[in-house]
């Protein structure tokens, strides 16, 4: 069901600061950057092996990432895992008793289909299920 860790989402106050540090310390540039208006975030992903560190900067004070930063400060926000069939995976997760935040997939960064499980039902982990967009 779960293929691999797609990315680790990290909430930050400033993407320019993150990009400067990763460039100077690790000689890395973002593999992708975009604004996800629906989630009110700017995103920058740095590829490390097959996984990305995906940094999330809020674009508005009422965004989920802004609220996370207020409550917990900068740091790991979620872990995303890639699956072949997100609808089937969500159905299985729900049948096993995990609480879903998203009953249906929605569009996330890179056009991927995404959905989240509630941290209360998975050891405090906000798990994002992702499926690559059709080619």
QUITA-V55359 format. One record per residue. N is the residue number from 0. RES is the residue in one letter. BURIAL is I if it has 16 or more other ideal C-beta (glycine too) atoms within 10 Angstrom, else O. Layout:
n->N res->RES burial->BURIAL
n->N res->RES burial->BURIAL
This chain:
n->0 res->X burial->O
n->1 res->X burial->O
n->2 res->X burial->O
n->3 res->X burial->O
n->4 res->X burial->O
n->5 res->X burial->I
n->6 res->X burial->I
n->7 res->X burial->I
n->8 res->X burial->I
n->9 res->X burial->I
n->10 res->X burial->I
n->11 res->X burial->I
n->12 res->X burial->O
n->13 res->X burial->O
n->14 res->X burial->I
n->15 res->X burial->O
n->16 res->X burial->O
n->17 res->X burial->I
n->18 res->X burial->I
n->19 res->X burial->O
n->20 res->X burial->O
n->21 res->X burial->I
n->22 res->X burial->O
n->23 res->X burial->O
n->24 res->X burial->O
n->25 res->X burial->O
n->26 res->X burial->O
n->27 res->X burial->O
n->28 res->X burial->O
n->29 res->X burial->I
n->30 res->X burial->O
n->31 res->X burial->O
n->32 res->X burial->O
n->33 res->X burial->O
n->34 res->X burial->O
n->35 res->X burial->I
n->36 res->X burial->O
n->37 res->X burial->O
n->38 res->X burial->I
n->39 res->X burial->I
n->40 res->X burial->I
n->41 res->X burial->I
n->42 res->X burial->I
n->43 res->X burial->I
n->44 res->X burial->I
n->45 res->X burial->I
n->46 res->X burial->O
n->47 res->X burial->O
n->48 res->X burial->O
n->49 res->X burial->O
n->50 res->X burial->I
n->51 res->X burial->I
n->52 res->X burial->I
n->53 res->X burial->I
n->54 res->X burial->I
n->55 res->X burial->I
n->56 res->X burial->I
n->57 res->X burial->I
n->58 res->X burial->O
n->59 res->X burial->O
n->60 res->X burial->O
n->61 res->X burial->O
n->62 res->X burial->I
n->63 res->X burial->I
n->64 res->X burial->I
n->65 res->X burial->I
n->66 res->X burial->O
n->67 res->X burial->I
n->68 res->X burial->I
n->69 res->X burial->O
n->70 res->X burial->O
n->71 res->X burial->O
n->72 res->X burial->O
n->73 res->X burial->O
n->74 res->X burial->O
n->75 res->X burial->O
n->76 res->X burial->I
n->77 res->X burial->I
n->78 res->X burial->I
n->79 res->X burial->I
n->80 res->X burial->I
n->81 res->X burial->I
n->82 res->X burial->I
n->83 res->X burial->O
n->84 res->X burial->O
n->85 res->X burial->I
n->86 res->X burial->O
n->87 res->X burial->O
n->88 res->X burial->I
n->89 res->X burial->I
n->90 res->X burial->O
n->91 res->X burial->O
n->92 res->X burial->I
n->93 res->X burial->O
n->94 res->X burial->O
n->95 res->X burial->O
n->96 res->X burial->O
n->97 res->X burial->O
n->98 res->X burial->O
n->99 res->X burial->I
n->100 res->X burial->O
n->101 res->X burial->I
n->102 res->X burial->O
n->103 res->X burial->O
n->104 res->X burial->I
n->105 res->X burial->O
n->106 res->X burial->O
n->107 res->X burial->I
n->108 res->X burial->I
n->109 res->X burial->I
n->110 res->X burial->O
n->111 res->X burial->I
n->112 res->X burial->I
n->113 res->X burial->I
n->114 res->X burial->I
n->115 res->X burial->I
n->116 res->X burial->I
n->117 res->X burial->O
n->118 res->X burial->O
n->119 res->X burial->O
n->120 res->X burial->I
n->121 res->X burial->O
n->122 res->X burial->O
n->123 res->X burial->O
n->124 res->X burial->O
n->125 res->X burial->I
n->126 res->X burial->I
n->127 res->X burial->I
n->128 res->X burial->I
n->129 res->X burial->I
n->130 res->X burial->I
n->131 res->X burial->O
n->132 res->X burial->O
n->133 res->X burial->O
n->134 res->X burial->O
